[in-house]
Amino acid sequence: MKQCRIEREQRENLDILHLDGALDAYSFPRLEAALRGLREESRNNVILDCAGLDYISSASLGALIGFARRARENGGDLKLVKLSPKIYNIVELLGFHKILEIYPDLERAVRSFTT
């Protein structure tokens, strides 16, 4: 499995983290640190662009729920975009699609923060 690369893009009060690779027990701490850094900067509107994501562990998904909850408590949210069918099936199987907002494309997710 290739390690996950994370690239940050800022758009006004919104941060987009582009993910490429696999999010597992070894690579998730890097995403966790990036999300924690955003929270410390009071940047609570976050989109995870999962177009390049090959794999995500259920533990990583569970941790994302916690980040989304904290973002919401601070007036923001954590949203996912461009999930592969394989990853979406995992999200759906675990019932996380009821908790995390998922969008088919980046622009719809961006617009969801302004409406």
C-alpha positions as CSV (number, residue, x, y, z in Angstrom):
1,M,0.0,0.0,0.0
2,K,1.3,3.4,-0.8
3,Q,1.5,5.9,2.0
4,C,-1.1,8.7,2.0
5,R,0.0,12.1,0.7
6,I,-1.9,15.1,1.9
7,E,-2.0,18.5,0.1
8,R,-3.8,21.4,1.7
9,E,-5.7,24.0,-0.4
10,Q,-7.2,27.1,1.2
11,R,-10.3,28.9,-0.1
12,E,-11.3,31.8,2.2
13,N,-12.7,30.2,5.3
14,L,-12.5,26.6,3.9
15,D,-9.7,24.1,3.8
16,I,-9.5,21.2,1.3
17,L,-7.2,18.3,2.1
18,H,-6.5,16.3,-1.1
19,L,-5.7,12.7,-0.1
20,D,-3.7,10.3,-2.3
21,G,-2.8,6.8,-1.2
22,A,-4.0,4.7,1.7
23,L,-5.2,5.8,5.2
24,D,-4.3,3.1,7.6
25,A,-2.9,2.8,11.1
26,Y,0.5,3.9,9.9
27,S,-0.5,6.9,7.7
28,F,-3.6,8.2,9.6
29,P,-1.5,10.0,12.2
30,R,-0.4,12.4,9.5
31,L,-4.0,13.3,8.6
32,E,-4.8,13.5,12.3
33,A,-2.0,16.0,12.8
34,A,-3.2,18.1,9.8
35,L,-6.7,18.2,11.1
36,R,-5.6,19.0,14.6
37,G,-3.5,21.9,13.1
38,L,-6.5,23.3,11.3
39,R,-8.6,23.1,14.5
40,E,-5.8,25.0,16.4
41,E,-6.0,27.7,13.7
42,S,-9.8,27.8,14.2
43,R,-10.3,26.6,10.7
44,N,-13.3,24.3,11.1
45,N,-14.7,24.1,7.6
46,V,-12.8,21.1,6.0
47,I,-13.3,19.0,2.9
48,L,-11.4,15.8,2.4
49,D,-11.0,15.2,-1.3
50,C,-10.7,11.4,-1.5
51,A,-10.3,11.1,-5.3
52,G,-6.8,9.6,-4.9
53,L,-7.6,7.5,-1.8
54,D,-7.1,3.8,-2.4
55,Y,-8.0,2.5,1.0
56,I,-9.3,3.7,4.4
57,S,-9.4,1.6,7.5
58,S,-12.5,1.5,9.7
59,A,-10.5,3.0,12.6
60,S,-9.6,5.9,10.4
61,L,-13.2,6.5,9.5
62,G,-14.2,6.3,13.1
63,A,-11.6,9.0,13.9
64,L,-13.0,11.2,11.2
65,I,-16.4,11.0,12.9
66,G,-14.8,12.5,16.0
67,F,-13.1,15.3,13.9
68,A,-16.5,16.1,12.2
69,R,-18.2,16.2,15.6
70,R,-15.6,18.7,17.0
71,A,-15.8,20.8,13.8
72,R,-19.6,21.0,14.2
73,E,-19.3,22.0,17.8
74,N,-17.2,24.9,16.6
75,G,-19.6,26.0,13.9
76,G,-17.9,24.1,11.0
77,D,-18.0,20.7,9.5
78,L,-15.9,17.9,7.9
79,K,-17.2,16.7,4.5
80,L,-16.0,14.0,2.1
81,V,-15.9,14.2,-1.7
82,K,-15.2,11.8,-4.6
83,L,-15.2,8.5,-2.7
84,S,-14.5,5.5,-4.8
85,P,-17.3,2.9,-4.9
86,K,-15.2,0.5,-2.8
87,I,-14.6,3.1,-0.1
88,Y,-18.2,4.4,-0.2
89,N,-19.3,0.8,0.3
90,I,-17.2,0.6,3.5
91,V,-18.6,4.0,4.7
92,E,-22.1,2.8,4.0
93,L,-21.6,-0.6,5.6
94,L,-20.5,1.0,8.8
95,G,-23.4,3.4,8.7
96,F,-21.1,6.5,8.6
97,H,-22.9,7.9,5.5
98,K,-25.6,8.9,8.0
99,I,-23.1,10.9,10.0
100,L,-20.7,12.3,7.4
101,E,-21.8,14.4,4.5
102,I,-20.5,12.9,1.2
103,Y,-20.5,14.7,-2.2
104,P,-19.8,13.5,-5.7
105,D,-17.7,16.5,-6.6
106,L,-15.7,19.2,-4.9
107,E,-17.7,22.2,-6.1
108,R,-21.0,20.9,-4.6
109,A,-19.2,20.3,-1.3
110,V,-17.7,23.8,-1.4
111,R,-21.2,25.3,-2.1
112,S,-22.7,23.4,0.8
113,F,-20.7,25.6,3.2
114,T,-22.2,28.7,1.8
115,T,-25.9,27.7,1.8
